[in-house]
Amino acid sequence: MESKDRQISFICPNFSSHYRPGELILPLVFYVEHGKSLPSKVRLHVESHVWSGTVVDGGKKIEGLEGMMTFYGIRPYSLVLLEYDGGVNFRVQLYSPYATELMYSNYEHCPSSDLLYNKIELVMFSSVFTYNAIDNFSRVYHLVIENKHLVGAKMLPVLSSYACHQLSLDESCKTLKLGFEKYLWNIYVDFKNGSLYFGDGWIDFLDALCVMAGDSLSFCKSDENFKYIVCVFHGSLVSKEVNIGVSVGLRSYCRYKRPAKRT
């Protein structure tokens, strides 16, 4: 929690165990100091919109926010940043679970129920997000793309026996699903000489994400066998990484929107 010129900034706990539709939990350090002095009715300002809420449970949470949370599609692990000025007003910034701030104006004419992600999130997925966002995934294998992974034959050797062990892949696997949420590619695979070879679907996947030699792919397990969330770090940025879990700037992510062909 930060304080600057009497404004107090903090992030609301919003893990799956904390999430309640229509409620925002206030962090312990905030409500211990300010909970008793909070008015019963407060206003939450999200850009040009103002949402009314009720402070309850001794200042531990704000309820009555079903409209706001539905309108912006706030879900578990969405990041809600509040700035409090000491009165009845809270300024609100909203981020997706992948650390990209919402383009609030996109919601003026298109309710969140009609969007998997709003336009700016798709753009951000194709450009930048913080390194901490990927570190929150259960990353199980990191692959640096080489030329041998890109060209040379119909079936290309991509994953070593060690990589297959890390990813819990065995010879029963004939198809991999790679991607993110509904953006998935089916990759035909085959085990040969201790390595996993990728065939149909692999080049389409690389083209869609604008992957080139020197870029890196982080494979993260999902709740489905042989399906992996894949995050892309483009080569020009990988060299700038310092320590896992430390935010050191912006990182490129999967380029799903109007991708350019690899050259």
Legacy VTK file of the C-alpha trace (Angstrom):
# vtk DataFile Version 3.0
C-alpha trace
ASCII
DATASET POLYDATA
POINTS 263 float
0.000 0.000 0.000
1.360 3.384 -1.019
0.460 6.879 0.142
1.193 10.030 -1.834
-0.191 13.493 -1.108
-2.888 11.944 1.115
-3.908 9.514 -1.631
-3.579 5.875 -0.651
-3.101 3.243 -3.358
-3.608 -0.477 -2.880
-4.614 -3.658 -4.658
-7.710 -5.563 -3.552
-7.192 -9.264 -2.776
-8.937 -11.103 -5.621
-7.672 -14.675 -5.687
-10.256 -17.367 -6.369
-10.682 -17.939 -2.612
-11.419 -14.231 -2.074
-13.630 -13.610 -5.091
-17.287 -12.823 -4.473
-19.476 -11.353 -7.245
-20.318 -7.767 -6.366
-17.744 -7.447 -3.558
-14.266 -6.007 -3.276
-12.205 -7.012 -0.256
-10.038 -4.274 1.209
-6.553 -5.306 2.354
-5.886 -5.744 6.067
-3.419 -2.861 6.357
-5.992 -0.479 4.843
-9.085 -1.360 6.828
-7.197 -1.547 10.151
-6.114 2.069 9.684
-9.079 3.518 7.786
-11.979 1.072 8.057
-13.756 2.739 10.969
-13.568 6.176 9.378
-14.935 5.110 5.999
-18.408 6.441 5.164
-21.073 3.800 4.660
-21.607 4.845 1.046
-18.682 5.336 -1.328
-18.193 6.083 -5.011
-15.850 4.167 -7.301
-14.667 6.112 -10.351
-13.689 4.050 -13.396
-12.767 6.575 -16.077
-16.038 8.447 -16.804
-18.245 5.954 -14.948
-19.136 6.249 -11.269
-20.336 3.197 -9.342
-21.886 3.296 -5.883
-20.930 0.817 -3.178
-21.633 0.121 0.465
-18.865 -0.344 3.038
-19.655 -3.296 5.319
-18.097 -5.574 7.913
-16.226 -2.821 9.729
-14.587 -1.504 6.598
-13.302 -4.876 5.420
-15.104 -4.827 2.079
-17.275 -2.879 -0.339
-20.406 -4.556 -1.638
-23.151 -3.685 -4.099
-20.754 -3.673 -7.052
-22.411 -6.378 -9.141
-23.075 -3.905 -11.949
-19.473 -2.725 -12.151
-17.984 -6.202 -11.979
-20.348 -7.529 -14.647
-19.871 -4.502 -16.886
-16.073 -4.817 -16.921
-15.920 -8.604 -16.666
-14.043 -8.610 -13.336
-13.280 -12.223 -12.459
-10.972 -14.111 -10.105
-7.384 -12.897 -10.469
-8.437 -9.686 -12.194
-6.313 -6.957 -10.661
-8.260 -4.095 -9.051
-6.185 -1.079 -8.034
-7.858 1.522 -5.812
-6.719 5.035 -4.918
-8.421 6.529 -1.866
-8.474 10.276 -1.223
-9.772 10.200 2.344
-13.389 11.001 1.506
-16.091 9.031 -0.285
-14.216 8.588 -3.560
-12.054 5.758 -4.835
-10.283 5.953 -8.199
-10.176 2.555 -9.871
-7.815 0.956 -12.372
-8.670 -2.478 -13.725
-6.294 -5.053 -15.182
-6.839 -8.476 -16.704
-5.421 -11.546 -14.900
-2.459 -11.193 -17.274
-1.464 -7.710 -16.126
-2.870 -5.698 -19.041
-4.978 -2.640 -18.238
-8.457 -2.545 -19.755
-9.393 -0.104 -22.499
-12.448 1.130 -20.628
-14.033 2.888 -23.604
-14.417 -0.440 -25.414
-17.083 -1.375 -22.883
-19.290 1.629 -23.682
-20.977 -0.106 -26.622
-20.116 -3.763 -26.092
-20.923 -5.506 -22.791
-18.236 -7.761 -21.373
-20.480 -10.806 -21.816
-20.003 -10.411 -25.589
-16.202 -10.315 -25.320
-13.701 -13.002 -24.418
-11.215 -10.153 -24.179
-11.678 -6.548 -25.114
-9.741 -5.047 -28.003
-6.918 -3.593 -25.961
-6.309 -6.885 -24.183
-5.891 -8.643 -27.519
-3.480 -5.934 -28.581
-1.595 -6.254 -25.321
-1.461 -10.030 -25.647
0.226 -9.317 -28.968
2.676 -6.828 -27.538
3.568 -6.483 -23.859
2.965 -7.628 -20.305
5.089 -7.848 -17.186
7.455 -10.718 -16.513
5.680 -11.363 -13.228
2.537 -12.279 -15.140
4.167 -15.277 -16.806
5.935 -16.266 -13.599
2.515 -16.702 -11.994
1.870 -19.563 -14.386
3.219 -23.026 -13.585
5.895 -22.844 -16.224
7.289 -26.313 -16.765
9.549 -25.928 -19.793
11.276 -23.101 -21.641
12.278 -23.625 -25.289
14.598 -21.337 -27.230
13.620 -21.513 -30.890
16.373 -22.462 -33.338
16.360 -22.712 -37.136
15.998 -26.491 -36.894
12.609 -25.946 -35.251
11.414 -23.808 -38.164
12.398 -25.297 -41.521
13.932 -28.341 -43.158
11.317 -31.098 -43.260
7.622 -31.865 -42.928
8.271 -33.221 -39.429
10.620 -31.107 -37.298
12.427 -32.175 -34.099
11.210 -29.738 -31.443
11.204 -31.357 -28.004
13.996 -33.481 -26.551
13.420 -36.498 -24.338
14.165 -34.291 -21.322
11.551 -31.752 -22.456
9.002 -34.526 -22.954
9.662 -35.764 -19.433
9.215 -32.241 -18.026
5.943 -31.851 -19.923
4.658 -35.351 -19.042
4.533 -36.360 -22.715
4.770 -39.968 -23.808
4.203 -41.992 -26.968
0.444 -42.027 -26.406
0.433 -38.365 -27.431
-0.443 -37.916 -31.105
-1.710 -34.325 -31.011
-0.788 -31.322 -28.878
-2.965 -28.289 -28.226
-0.908 -25.122 -27.936
-2.054 -21.564 -27.396
-4.103 -19.498 -25.011
-7.777 -19.674 -23.991
-9.858 -20.155 -27.173
-6.847 -19.392 -29.380
-5.571 -22.929 -29.809
-3.657 -24.790 -32.492
-3.708 -28.568 -32.919
-0.198 -29.845 -33.619
0.349 -33.342 -35.037
3.317 -34.950 -33.275
5.329 -38.164 -33.479
8.100 -39.691 -31.339
11.307 -40.510 -33.245
14.778 -41.316 -31.948
13.953 -40.098 -28.455
12.637 -36.709 -29.608
9.163 -35.378 -30.271
8.700 -34.219 -33.856
6.103 -31.597 -34.748
4.202 -31.721 -38.037
0.936 -30.284 -39.330
-0.160 -27.212 -37.417
3.257 -26.275 -36.029
4.212 -23.778 -38.763
0.729 -22.239 -38.662
1.169 -21.782 -34.908
4.572 -20.120 -35.355
3.290 -17.831 -38.102
0.312 -16.732 -36.024
2.591 -15.803 -33.119
5.325 -14.296 -35.345
7.909 -16.610 -33.799
11.436 -16.511 -35.202
14.791 -18.036 -34.363
16.030 -16.578 -31.076
12.562 -16.208 -29.586
11.552 -18.309 -26.572
8.421 -20.273 -25.766
7.338 -21.020 -22.207
5.102 -24.090 -21.922
2.659 -24.084 -19.000
0.490 -27.053 -18.057
-3.276 -26.798 -18.219
-5.990 -28.933 -16.665
-6.215 -30.999 -19.855
-3.747 -33.677 -20.986
-1.527 -32.609 -23.872
-2.810 -29.025 -23.790
-0.383 -26.238 -22.891
-0.575 -22.504 -22.444
2.312 -21.093 -24.454
3.796 -17.648 -23.859
6.198 -16.060 -26.299
9.213 -13.969 -25.389
10.680 -12.312 -28.441
14.429 -12.530 -28.729
15.150 -8.818 -28.510
13.652 -8.801 -25.021
14.793 -12.132 -23.631
18.344 -10.834 -23.225
17.051 -8.122 -20.873
15.669 -10.558 -18.312
17.344 -10.433 -14.908
15.636 -12.634 -12.328
12.490 -14.711 -12.497
9.730 -13.085 -10.496
11.253 -9.618 -10.598
9.535 -7.058 -12.754
12.203 -5.667 -15.057
10.092 -4.078 -17.750
7.702 -5.161 -20.455
7.746 -8.478 -22.264
6.316 -9.468 -25.623
3.507 -11.968 -25.669
1.622 -14.082 -28.197
0.841 -12.146 -31.381
-2.642 -13.295 -32.275
-4.017 -10.208 -33.987
-3.252 -9.631 -37.687
0.142 -11.348 -37.466
2.843 -10.775 -40.027
4.347 -13.738 -41.841
7.789 -14.860 -40.791
10.620 -14.095 -43.179
LINES 1 264
263 0 1 2 3 4 5 6 7 8 9 10 11 12 13 14 15 16 17 18 19 20 21 22 23 24 25 26 27 28 29 30 31 32 33 34 35 36 37 38 39 40 41 42 43 44 45 46 47 48 49 50 51 52 53 54 55 56 57 58 59 60 61 62 63 64 65 66 67 68 69 70 71 72 73 74 75 76 77 78 79 80 81 82 83 84 85 86 87 88 89 90 91 92 93 94 95 96 97 98 99 100 101 102 103 104 105 106 107 108 109 110 111 112 113 114 115 116 117 118 119 120 121 122 123 124 125 126 127 128 129 130 131 132 133 134 135 136 137 138 139 140 141 142 143 144 145 146 147 148 149 150 151 152 153 154 155 156 157 158 159 160 161 162 163 164 165 166 167 168 169 170 171 172 173 174 175 176 177 178 179 180 181 182 183 184 185 186 187 188 189 190 191 192 193 194 195 196 197 198 199 200 201 202 203 204 205 206 207 208 209 210 211 212 213 214 215 216 217 218 219 220 221 222 223 224 225 226 227 228 229 230 231 232 233 234 235 236 237 238 239 240 241 242 243 244 245 246 247 248 249 250 251 252 253 254 255 256 257 258 259 260 261 262
